[in-house]
Amino acid sequence: MSRPLFQRTPLLDGDDVNSKREEIRTYFHATLDCYEQLFETLRNDEAYYKKPITLRHPLIFYLGHTATFFVNKLILAGLITGRINPRLESIFAVGVDEMSWDDLDSTHYDWPAVEEVRAYRKTMRNLVDKLITTMPLTLPITWESSWWPILMGVEHERIHLETSSVLIRQHALEFVQPHPDWQPCRKSATAPHNTLVNVAAGAITGGKNKTGHKHYGWDNEYGLHSADIVAFQASKYLVSNQEFLPFVEANGYHTESYWQEEGRSWQKFTHAEHPTFWVKKGDAWYLRLMTEEIPMPWDWPVEVNYHEAKAFCNWKTAMTQQPVRLPTEDEWYRLYDAAQLSEVPLSAPATGNLHLDYYASSCPVTEFPQGGFFDITGNVWQWTETPTYPFAGFDVHPLYDDFTTPTFDNQHNLIKGGSWVACGNETLHSARYAFRRHFFQHAGFRYVVSDAPATQP
């Protein structure tokens, strides 16, 4: 059953300046409302200050960070001249992208009270609303437009809607509570047997121009890219919890030959025995969702980091004697084309578990057919073999020159397709998001069989 539609990322063009102004105003407020509502899943103020994981700031940081981002970008753009609260804007300016799984952040912060941060957000909201009301608007909105930093701030908040939901999912259960507007899927049945589907050879194109494109984009989406993809096979479904279980039971987490060097180091440091959201109680398995644990839905997609997905593929290669691996970014684009997919509709539910249109969790891998596959987009993000890289003609945006460039280090792999909570820009065909390979998102994988190597750009 679908939910009320969460507004899509606005088109940058149009004929009516006043209606576009109101569309952006609605987009801005709806995004802030949704983000603030997410934090209502925290049970008490203590939950804001206890770190869900040691490698990240506590959640009070993320409540303030997205508001500070707006202020900092508006100052850089010359749209405002004064700060709202220099102390808070210093505390909330920079997040954490640790270099390794053992890069523990021990910095002490004098975190502000929750109510002070909420008041700060309200002041920021009124400031941006006034700019939306008073700023001259010329259509289409472009990369150079004074409206670009406002859209940038909204899309940045939608990114953190997802990353904050992951941190809440990693919080101790005593710090979270169910919420009527963040209800997970309640369906589960027997997991399907995964099969391979042939994908014909074909050409793909990626990238976009700074002028003429209809949606906001981050810097790494711009430029030119094309590739010819040889024929391959891909799994019909995302890998389910059931399909991943034999790898766990076969001692896959301790069989070093399945793991790359970086993955082995991660496994030995963390002592991982199974996916991080799996919970063993006696002989029974449970799955941790955002605010609760449920009996294991074996037909839902397994959620793992890149290292675990890659080790599974290497195990499957050993079991089947077939060249099993993760898809490249280009092969994912080929799957998208083969399934004849298109952007999320503006006024109808998505054709996948995407954009908060259905659930506040993943769902069975059999629920959303797309072409001859299921879940090419939606349900969970899908790890690829491809470290993020710039397209030809890449350029940084002067207001956010470090959005992508720090990730051009061969240590951040691209994830594609979006998850149930991926919204706005994240849902677009052109979206390019990458994370360190040991990170956890609402991310899983499908596998491909191909004699072609996973070539790196």
C-alpha positions as CSV (number, residue, x, y, z in Angstrom):
1,M,0.0,0.0,0.0
2,S,1.4,3.4,-1.0
3,R,1.7,6.4,1.3
4,P,1.1,10.1,0.6
5,L,3.7,11.1,-1.9
6,F,6.8,13.0,-0.6
7,Q,7.4,15.8,-3.1
8,R,9.9,15.1,-5.9
9,T,12.9,17.2,-6.7
10,P,11.6,20.2,-8.7
11,L,12.1,20.7,-12.4
12,L,14.5,23.6,-13.0
13,D,12.5,25.0,-15.9
14,G,9.0,26.2,-16.4
15,D,6.9,29.1,-17.6
16,D,5.4,30.4,-14.4
17,V,7.9,32.0,-12.0
18,N,5.4,32.4,-9.2
19,S,4.4,28.8,-9.3
20,K,8.0,27.7,-9.4
21,R,8.8,29.9,-6.4
22,E,5.9,28.2,-4.4
23,E,7.0,24.7,-5.6
24,I,10.5,25.3,-4.2
25,R,9.1,26.8,-1.0
26,T,6.9,23.6,-0.5
27,Y,9.9,21.4,-1.3
28,F,12.0,23.2,1.3
29,H,9.5,23.0,4.1
30,A,8.3,19.5,3.3
31,T,12.0,18.3,3.4
32,L,12.7,20.0,6.8
33,D,9.4,18.7,8.2
34,C,10.3,15.1,7.2
35,Y,13.8,15.4,8.6
36,E,12.7,16.8,11.9
37,Q,10.0,14.1,12.1
38,L,12.6,11.4,11.7
39,F,14.2,12.5,14.9
40,E,10.9,11.9,16.7
41,T,11.9,8.2,16.6
42,L,14.5,9.1,19.3
43,R,13.0,8.1,22.7
44,N,14.6,10.9,24.9
45,D,17.2,13.7,24.9
46,E,19.9,11.2,26.0
47,A,19.5,9.5,22.6
48,Y,20.8,12.7,20.9
49,Y,24.1,12.5,22.8
50,K,25.0,8.8,22.9
51,K,26.9,7.8,19.7
52,P,25.1,5.1,17.8
53,I,28.6,4.0,16.5
54,T,32.0,5.2,17.6
55,L,33.0,6.3,14.1
56,R,30.2,9.0,13.9
57,H,29.1,12.0,15.7
58,P,26.0,11.7,18.0
59,L,22.7,12.5,16.4
60,I,22.5,16.0,17.9
61,F,25.2,16.9,15.3
62,Y,23.1,15.8,12.4
63,L,20.0,17.7,13.7
64,G,22.1,20.9,13.5
65,H,24.4,20.1,10.6
66,T,21.9,20.4,7.8
67,A,20.7,23.8,9.1
68,T,24.3,25.1,9.4
69,F,24.9,23.9,5.8
70,F,22.2,26.3,4.5
71,V,23.7,29.2,6.4
72,N,27.3,28.5,5.3
73,K,26.3,28.2,1.6
74,L,24.1,31.3,1.7
75,I,27.0,33.3,3.1
76,L,29.4,31.9,0.5
77,A,26.9,32.8,-2.2
78,G,26.6,36.4,-0.8
79,L,22.9,36.0,-0.3
80,I,23.2,36.7,3.5
81,T,26.0,38.6,5.3
82,G,25.5,37.6,8.9
83,R,25.5,34.4,10.8
84,I,22.7,33.1,13.0
85,N,24.8,31.6,15.7
86,P,28.6,31.4,15.1
87,R,29.1,29.0,18.0
88,L,26.6,26.4,16.7
89,E,27.8,27.0,13.1
90,S,31.3,26.1,14.2
91,I,30.2,23.0,16.0
92,F,28.0,21.7,13.2
93,A,30.0,22.6,10.2
94,V,32.0,19.4,9.3
95,G,30.9,15.8,9.5
96,V,33.0,12.7,9.7
97,D,34.4,10.6,6.9
98,E,36.9,8.5,8.8
99,M,39.8,7.0,6.9
100,S,39.3,3.5,8.3
101,W,37.1,1.4,10.5
102,D,39.4,2.0,13.5
103,D,39.7,5.8,13.1
104,L,37.9,6.6,16.3
105,D,36.9,10.2,16.8
106,S,37.7,11.1,20.4
107,T,37.2,14.9,20.0
108,H,35.2,16.4,22.9
109,Y,32.4,18.7,21.9
110,D,30.3,20.9,24.1
111,W,27.1,19.9,22.4
112,P,24.1,22.4,22.7
113,A,20.7,21.4,24.1
114,V,18.2,19.8,21.8
115,E,15.8,22.8,22.2
116,E,18.6,25.2,21.3
117,V,19.2,23.3,18.1
118,R,15.5,23.2,17.3
119,A,15.3,26.9,17.8
120,Y,18.3,27.4,15.5
121,R,16.6,25.3,12.8
122,K,13.5,27.4,13.1
123,T,15.4,30.6,12.7
124,M,17.2,29.2,9.6
125,R,13.9,28.1,8.2
126,N,12.4,31.6,8.5
127,L,15.5,33.1,6.9
128,V,15.4,30.8,3.9
129,D,11.7,31.2,3.5
130,K,12.2,35.0,3.3
131,L,14.8,34.5,0.6
132,I,12.5,32.3,-1.4
133,T,9.8,35.1,-1.1
134,T,12.1,38.0,-2.1
135,M,14.9,36.8,-4.3
136,P,14.5,37.5,-8.1
137,L,13.9,34.3,-10.0
138,T,14.7,33.6,-13.6
139,L,13.9,30.3,-15.3
140,P,15.5,27.9,-15.9
141,I,17.5,27.7,-12.7
142,T,21.1,26.9,-13.6
143,W,24.4,25.9,-11.8
144,E,25.2,29.7,-11.6
145,S,21.8,30.8,-10.3
146,S,21.4,32.4,-6.9
147,W,18.7,29.8,-6.3
148,W,21.2,26.9,-6.7
149,P,22.4,27.1,-3.0
150,I,18.8,26.8,-1.8
151,L,18.3,23.7,-3.9
152,M,21.7,22.5,-2.8
153,G,20.7,22.8,0.9
154,V,17.4,21.0,0.4
155,E,19.1,18.1,-1.5
156,H,21.8,17.9,1.2
157,E,19.1,17.6,3.9
158,R,17.6,14.7,1.9
159,I,20.9,13.0,1.8
160,H,21.1,13.2,5.6
161,L,17.5,12.0,5.9
162,E,19.0,8.7,4.7
163,T,22.3,8.7,6.6
164,S,20.6,9.8,9.9
165,S,18.1,6.9,9.5
166,V,21.0,4.5,9.2
167,L,22.5,5.9,12.5
168,I,19.1,5.6,14.2
169,R,19.0,2.0,13.0
170,Q,22.4,1.4,14.6
171,H,21.3,3.0,17.9
172,A,20.6,0.9,21.0
173,L,16.9,-0.1,21.0
174,E,16.5,1.7,24.4
175,F,17.1,5.0,22.6
176,V,14.5,4.6,19.8
177,Q,10.7,4.3,19.6
178,P,8.2,3.4,16.9
179,H,6.5,6.3,15.1
180,P,3.2,6.1,13.2
181,D,4.8,7.8,10.1
182,W,7.8,5.6,10.0
183,Q,6.3,2.1,9.9
184,P,8.2,-0.7,8.3
185,C,6.9,-3.3,5.9
186,R,5.1,-6.2,7.6
187,K,5.2,-8.7,4.7
188,S,7.4,-11.7,4.4
189,A,7.1,-15.1,2.7
190,T,9.4,-17.8,1.4
191,A,12.4,-16.3,-0.4
192,P,12.6,-16.9,-4.1
193,H,15.3,-19.0,-5.8
194,N,17.6,-16.5,-7.5
195,T,18.2,-17.1,-11.2
196,L,20.4,-15.4,-13.8
197,V,18.9,-13.3,-16.6
198,N,20.7,-12.6,-19.8
199,V,21.5,-9.0,-20.6
200,A,22.3,-8.2,-24.2
201,A,25.3,-6.1,-25.2
202,G,24.5,-2.4,-25.5
203,A,25.8,1.2,-25.2
204,I,25.2,3.4,-22.2
205,T,25.6,7.1,-21.7
206,G,26.0,9.0,-18.5
207,G,26.6,12.5,-17.3
208,K,24.8,15.6,-18.1
209,N,25.3,19.2,-19.1
210,K,25.3,22.2,-16.7
211,T,22.7,23.8,-19.0
212,G,19.6,22.2,-20.3
213,H,19.3,19.5,-17.6
214,K,15.9,19.5,-15.8
215,H,17.0,18.5,-12.3
216,Y,19.4,19.7,-9.7
217,G,22.7,17.7,-9.7
218,W,25.8,17.3,-7.7
219,D,29.2,18.0,-9.3
220,N,30.1,14.4,-10.1
221,E,27.0,13.9,-12.2
222,Y,28.1,16.5,-14.8
223,G,30.4,15.8,-17.8
224,L,30.4,13.2,-20.6
225,H,30.5,9.5,-20.3
226,S,29.7,6.6,-22.6
227,A,30.6,3.0,-22.8
228,D,29.9,-0.2,-24.8
229,I,28.9,-3.0,-22.5
230,V,29.4,-6.6,-23.5
231,A,26.6,-9.2,-22.8
232,F,26.4,-10.5,-19.3
233,Q,24.1,-12.2,-16.9
234,A,22.6,-10.6,-13.8
235,S,20.7,-12.0,-10.8
236,K,17.0,-11.6,-11.2
237,Y,16.6,-10.6,-7.6
238,L,18.7,-8.7,-5.1
239,V,20.5,-11.2,-2.8
240,S,18.1,-12.0,-0.1
241,N,18.8,-12.8,3.6
242,Q,18.0,-16.4,2.7
243,E,20.5,-16.5,-0.2
244,F,23.2,-15.0,2.0
245,L,22.6,-17.5,4.9
246,P,24.6,-20.4,3.4
247,F,27.7,-18.1,3.0
248,V,27.4,-17.4,6.8
249,E,26.8,-21.1,7.6
250,A,29.8,-22.1,5.4
251,N,32.1,-20.1,7.7
252,G,32.4,-17.6,4.9
253,Y,33.3,-14.7,7.3
254,H,36.4,-16.7,8.4
255,T,37.5,-18.1,5.1
256,E,40.3,-15.7,4.1
257,S,40.4,-16.7,0.5
258,Y,37.0,-15.1,-0.1
259,W,38.0,-11.7,1.2
260,Q,40.2,-9.0,-0.4
261,E,43.0,-7.7,1.8
262,E,41.1,-4.6,2.9
263,G,38.0,-6.7,3.6
264,R,40.0,-9.2,5.6
265,S,41.5,-6.4,7.7
266,W,38.0,-5.0,8.4
267,Q,36.6,-8.5,9.3
268,K,39.5,-9.2,11.7
269,F,39.2,-5.8,13.4
270,T,35.4,-5.9,13.8
271,H,35.1,-9.7,14.4
272,A,32.1,-9.7,12.1
273,E,30.4,-13.1,12.0
274,H,27.3,-12.1,10.0
275,P,25.6,-9.0,8.5
276,T,25.5,-6.1,11.0
277,F,21.7,-5.9,11.1
278,W,21.2,-9.6,11.8
279,V,20.6,-10.5,15.5
280,K,21.0,-14.0,16.8
281,K,18.8,-15.0,19.8
282,G,19.3,-18.6,20.7
283,D,18.8,-20.6,17.5
284,A,16.6,-17.9,15.9
285,W,17.6,-15.0,13.7
286,Y,16.1,-11.5,13.9
287,L,16.5,-8.4,11.8
288,R,17.1,-5.0,13.3
289,L,15.0,-2.3,11.6
290,M,15.1,1.4,12.4
291,T,13.2,1.3,15.7
292,E,12.6,-2.5,16.3
293,E,13.8,-6.0,15.9
294,I,11.6,-8.5,13.9
295,P,11.8,-12.2,13.2
296,M,14.1,-12.6,10.2
297,P,12.3,-11.8,6.9
298,W,14.3,-14.2,4.8
299,D,12.8,-12.9,1.5
300,W,14.0,-9.3,2.2
301,P,17.3,-8.1,0.7
302,V,20.4,-8.7,2.8
303,E,22.1,-5.4,3.9
304,V,25.9,-5.5,4.0
305,N,28.9,-3.4,3.2
306,Y,31.0,-3.8,0.0
307,H,33.5,-6.2,1.7
308,E,30.8,-8.6,2.6
309,A,29.1,-8.4,-0.8
310,K,32.4,-9.0,-2.5
311,A,33.3,-12.0,-0.3
312,F,29.9,-13.5,-1.0
313,C,30.6,-13.2,-4.7
314,N,34.0,-14.9,-4.3
315,W,32.4,-17.7,-2.3
316,K,29.7,-18.1,-5.0
317,T,32.4,-18.2,-7.7
318,A,34.1,-21.1,-5.7
319,M,30.8,-22.9,-5.4
320,T,29.6,-22.6,-9.0
321,Q,32.8,-22.2,-10.9
322,Q,31.3,-19.2,-12.7
323,P,32.9,-15.7,-12.7
324,V,30.5,-14.1,-10.2
325,R,31.1,-10.5,-9.2
326,L,29.3,-7.2,-8.4
327,P,28.2,-5.1,-11.4
328,T,30.1,-2.1,-12.5
329,E,28.4,1.3,-12.5
330,D,28.1,1.0,-16.3
331,E,26.5,-2.4,-16.1
332,W,24.0,-1.0,-13.6
333,Y,23.1,1.6,-16.2
334,R,22.7,-1.2,-18.8
335,L,20.4,-3.0,-16.4
336,Y,18.3,0.2,-16.0
337,D,18.0,0.5,-19.8
338,A,17.2,-3.2,-20.2
339,A,14.4,-2.9,-17.7
340,Q,13.1,0.1,-19.5
341,L,13.0,2.2,-16.4
342,S,12.4,6.0,-16.1
343,E,12.5,8.6,-13.4
344,V,10.1,8.5,-10.4
345,P,6.8,10.0,-11.5
346,L,5.9,13.5,-10.2
347,S,2.4,12.6,-9.1
348,A,2.2,8.8,-8.9
349,P,4.0,6.2,-6.7
350,A,7.4,4.9,-7.7
351,T,7.6,1.5,-9.5
352,G,10.0,0.4,-6.7
353,N,10.3,0.7,-2.9
354,L,11.7,4.2,-3.3
355,H,11.2,7.8,-2.1
356,L,9.3,6.8,1.0
357,D,6.3,5.9,-1.2
358,Y,5.7,2.6,0.6
359,Y,7.5,1.6,3.7
360,A,10.1,2.8,6.3
361,S,12.1,-0.3,5.6
362,S,13.0,-2.7,2.8
363,C,10.5,-5.3,1.7
364,P,10.4,-8.6,-0.1
365,V,12.7,-8.9,-3.1
366,T,9.7,-10.2,-5.0
367,E,7.4,-7.2,-4.6
368,F,8.5,-4.8,-7.4
369,P,9.1,-6.3,-10.8
370,Q,11.0,-4.1,-13.2
371,G,11.4,-5.5,-16.7
372,G,12.7,-9.1,-16.4
373,F,14.2,-8.2,-13.0
374,F,13.2,-6.9,-9.6
375,D,14.5,-3.9,-7.7
376,I,16.9,-2.4,-10.3
377,T,15.9,0.7,-8.4
378,G,14.6,0.9,-4.9
379,N,14.5,-1.3,-1.8
380,V,18.2,-1.1,-0.9
381,W,21.2,0.6,-2.6
382,Q,23.3,-1.7,-4.6
383,W,27.1,-1.9,-4.3
384,T,29.1,-1.8,-7.5
385,E,32.7,-2.7,-8.3
386,T,33.4,0.9,-9.4
387,P,35.3,3.4,-7.2
388,T,33.8,6.8,-7.9
389,Y,35.7,8.9,-10.4
390,P,35.1,12.1,-12.4
391,F,33.5,12.1,-15.9
392,A,35.3,13.9,-18.6
393,G,34.6,17.6,-18.2
394,F,34.1,17.3,-14.4
395,D,34.2,20.6,-12.5
396,V,33.6,21.4,-8.8
397,H,30.9,23.8,-7.9
398,P,32.4,26.9,-6.2
399,L,30.0,26.7,-3.3
400,Y,30.8,23.1,-2.5
401,D,34.3,22.3,-3.8
402,D,34.8,19.3,-1.6
403,F,31.5,17.4,-2.2
404,T,33.2,14.8,-4.4
405,T,36.9,15.4,-4.8
406,P,37.9,13.9,-1.5
407,T,36.3,10.6,-2.6
408,F,38.4,10.3,-5.8
409,D,40.8,8.1,-3.8
410,N,39.9,4.5,-4.9
411,Q,38.5,4.0,-1.4
412,H,34.8,5.0,-2.1
413,N,32.7,2.7,-4.2
414,L,29.6,3.8,-6.0
415,I,26.2,2.6,-4.9
416,K,23.3,2.7,-7.3
417,G,19.5,2.4,-7.4
418,G,18.4,4.0,-4.2
419,S,16.8,2.6,-1.1
420,W,13.3,2.9,0.4
421,V,14.3,6.3,2.0
422,A,16.3,7.6,-1.0
423,C,14.5,10.8,-2.0
424,G,14.9,13.8,-4.4
425,N,18.2,13.8,-6.3
426,E,19.1,10.4,-4.9
427,T,16.4,8.7,-6.9
428,L,17.5,10.1,-10.3
429,H,19.1,8.0,-13.0
430,S,22.0,10.4,-13.0
431,A,22.6,10.2,-9.2
432,R,26.2,9.1,-8.2
433,Y,26.8,8.5,-4.5
434,A,29.8,6.7,-3.1
435,F,30.8,5.5,0.4
436,R,33.8,3.9,1.9
437,R,33.7,0.2,1.4
438,H,33.3,-0.6,5.1
439,F,30.3,1.8,5.6
440,F,26.8,0.6,6.2
441,Q,23.9,2.2,4.5
442,H,20.5,0.6,3.6
443,A,22.6,-1.2,1.0
444,G,22.7,-4.7,-0.4
445,F,23.6,-6.1,-3.8
446,R,22.9,-8.2,-6.9
447,Y,25.5,-10.1,-8.7
448,V,26.5,-10.6,-12.3
449,V,28.2,-13.4,-14.2
450,S,30.6,-12.2,-16.8
451,D,34.0,-13.1,-18.3
452,A,34.7,-9.4,-18.8
453,P,36.8,-7.9,-16.0
454,A,35.3,-5.1,-13.8
455,T,37.4,-2.5,-15.5
456,Q,38.2,0.6,-13.4
457,P,38.1,4.0,-15.0
